[in-house]
Amino acid sequence: MRARTNWEIVCTVDDLVPESGVAVWTEDGPVAVFYLPHRLPALFAVSHTDPFTGKNVLARGITGDLKGQPVVASPLYKQHFNLQTGQCLEDEAVAVKTYPVLLDGNNVRVEIPAANKESVAA
Amino acid sequence: MSKKTLIVIGNGMVGHHFLEQLVTTPAAADFDIKVFGEEKLLAYDRVHLSEYFSGSTHADLAMETADWYAENDIDLHLGEQVTGIDRDKQTITTPTAYYSYDELVLATGSYPFVPPIKGNEHPHCLVYRTLEDLESIRASSEGAKTGVVVGGGLLGLEAANALKSLGLDAHVVEFAPRLMPVQLDTDGGELLKRKIEELGVQVHTEKATTEIIEGADARLRMNFSDETHLETDLIVFSAGIRPQDALARASDLAMGERGGIIINDQCTTSDPHIHAIGECALWSERIFGLVAPGYTMARTLASVLNGDQEAAFTGADMSTKLKLLGVDVGSIGDAHGQTEGARSIRFNDEQAGHYRRMVISEDGKKLLGAILVGDNSHYDTLLQYALNEIKLPQQPETLILPESQGGAPTLGPDALPETASICSCHNVSKGDICGVIDAGCSDLGSVKSETKASTGCGGCAALLKNVVDSELEKRGVEVSKDICEHFPYSRQDLFNIVKVNGIRTFRTLIRDHGKGHGCDICKPAVGSILATCWNEHILATDHVPLQDTNDTFMANMQKNGTYSIVPRIPGGEITPDKLIVLGEVAKEYNLYTKITGGQRVDLFGATLSELPEIWEKLIAAGFETGHAYGKSLRTVKSCVGNTWCRYGVQDSVGMAITLENRYKGLRAPHKVKMAVSGCTRECAEAQSKDFGVIATENGWNLYVCGNGGMRPRHGDLFATDLSDEELIRTIDRVVMFYVRTADRLQRTSVWMENLEGGLDYLKQVVLEDSLGICEELEQHMADLVGTYQCEWKTAVEDPEKRKRFREFVNAPSKKDPVQQWTTERDQRRPLLEGEPA
């Protein structure tokens, strides 16, 4: 019996870039991990796929905050996504998938939902 | 009730304006409207006719599209000349049909006056009035070297400009002792002559042409009454206009002694069903040869036909403000001081080339008229004093003295009365503007579209902005210049804060001067400012998160998330070996290859992880980054210059390479483009660039603040006949002043237009060092040039920086599975959405 969730090691602290994102490959596909050292918590993980274009680019967006919410702007057409909830600020109907993320010693772990594990196996 | 028929003869600017006005009134519903135009083209802007030779088309100049006429149910008959009017039967005749009318409007305009000189029927003797005339001039200029304009008035100088832009040696021959005799006095005319001659147009005053005969060295020879002569390949007559009144004359309407259809204050002729407006109409024994009075007549007549009993044309202000061949000329009211008791105050700075004259009333309280040459920055203020009869200050001379000599600041918008006319083309007063602001307009754009102010000649743009800003501020609407929610500052403010406080990181800046964590607006702006101030590598740890993806990865992201690569090819000059390397690299990585408009090669479809590998190869072959991803200097385009070209007079390629290498990598508020042409034929299209350099026999002419793109704009001539050193020094100063003071994402054109005082102010700052900052600007530029590094070279040599280019940090060999490709015209391209693989 598989555990309900799976905390996958995706990278180490050294791979992270402060105030920016990196892309990692998980069992659930491409995920963007952001490190915002002046916030608590400082780590965020959302899908790397831009929902407006289907392209894998979100980790390459500019981070920041708008009205207090931590956000990343898509590098393609500049829509903003809330890093905590995944909600798109410009379009209520659009959101990106978010993932729980934590620091485990020197490793960064992202929680991949087990239900998706089979269907997305690349 | 059946509809009445309204026929308009003439589809020029005034005829069109009349229709525009009429269709907004309830009366429009009472009429079936028919319009007849002799020309085959829809009404177009004759004021800007010479732009036809600098690239504008009929569509650019047209007042409206045919769709507009259709939408307003106006029956348009272009190319159908009206040949007769039968006033008894109320019909008009054309070569093909009869039409009945209930009301008839004559808007037939004028025709150019050709003086009765022997030989004036020669096929290379032309006139300047319609686009067709311009086509004839263009045809005649083929194989021609010189061109003469007969007539040194406003239109004549416009025509000379047209000849000059066709690459001809242009001459102006004027019968009077000075140029623009109607608008200018002797000193003003002299200065204008000098300035125009400096621009390469020869001016011959007090010349009466006696005959035109075959030339010896050119097609034609003009003999003058003083026994001198001039040879030329073509002649353009622009010696005034005559009302186009033949139809009216043939139908026995009351005419002026020297032509013109007599109208009353309601713009109605001696026949109550026939009206006349514009240059064909004679009101109070005057013909008005400017567009604004014609528009006023058009508006009056539209009101009259709409049943407005009060509507009346009561004369018009003939003040003019223009740029002739790049020289400012302004003339207001009684410019010659013909009013009884009038006195004049003159300011004449021969050194700077500025002449200003005020004509004031005997009691010294009112401004009656004015003349300006060389600098129109005082025009708006003086015009407001004259039109609104505002009481002059105690020492009226302060209005035309330079500020350093105690000159008064320009008249603020608050000082203007509600009746002050802001836009004379569309007759918009300050009160009208306040009205639409009260009705909800809250920015300049909406005020413009609501009132049409500043959409005619555009001469009032700066004044309009001042009035709108001031009125908005009064109503408590804050005109916010804040860059975003994180900084209550404009880009220029931030630049000063960074520079003065020696701030080197975004973190420090936002901690001390902003709030929150920043966003995709302020971060790249600050990144650009930091780069300009300190020139550190854009991938230095602190700067990475500030950059847009293009800057971060030093390539241009395309729609599928891959990147394109543009290596620098200075001046567009490339060796065959380097070209082969580009080809080999493109082939190896299967990159779609295209030549850019900036004389470079763009390689598309590289993935993130391929970028450093590709650049290693390019750098080994001697390439540098082209900064196509940055808000910075892109390319310096050039023609081949005098090294090869039979017509080139300078080494344009050499200069382009020098400029490109000097300014490469410089971070700016927006992209900056340059070009160098080796002769006046302008093959490098330099006038469409932020900085355009055109070779002359004596050096270089510099044009600034042009651009292509969505709203193309030609650069303004900034300085002439510069040496290499002077050229570079001048560009250094303008570039640096731009980088320091422009707003975020503001191209040089918009920046310059928003500078208070515009081009003239910029000239003062850069050419006359009016702010005393030129040395600092040059030093700053020298520092930046000295610390240039190729960002890609630094990046590929640094393993830490290279780590940034891993597509997935935990799976270096993993390829992005989203990418799907197909082949088109033998090259790879991304699959479009929904396109089968």
Interface residues (C-beta under 8 A of the other chain):
Chain A: V10 C11 D15 V17 P18 E19 S20 V22 A23 V24 W25 P30 L36 H38 R39 T49 D50 T53 G54 K55 N56 V57 R60 G61 I62 T63 G64 D65 L66 K67 G68 P70 V71 A73 P75 L76 K78 H80 A122
Chain B: E485 H486 R507 G516 H517 G518 C519 D520 C522 K523 P524 T541 V544 P545 L546 Q547 D548 T549 N550 T552 F553 M557 K559 N560 G561 L608 K803 R804 R806 E807 F808 V809 N810 A811 K814 D816 P817 V818
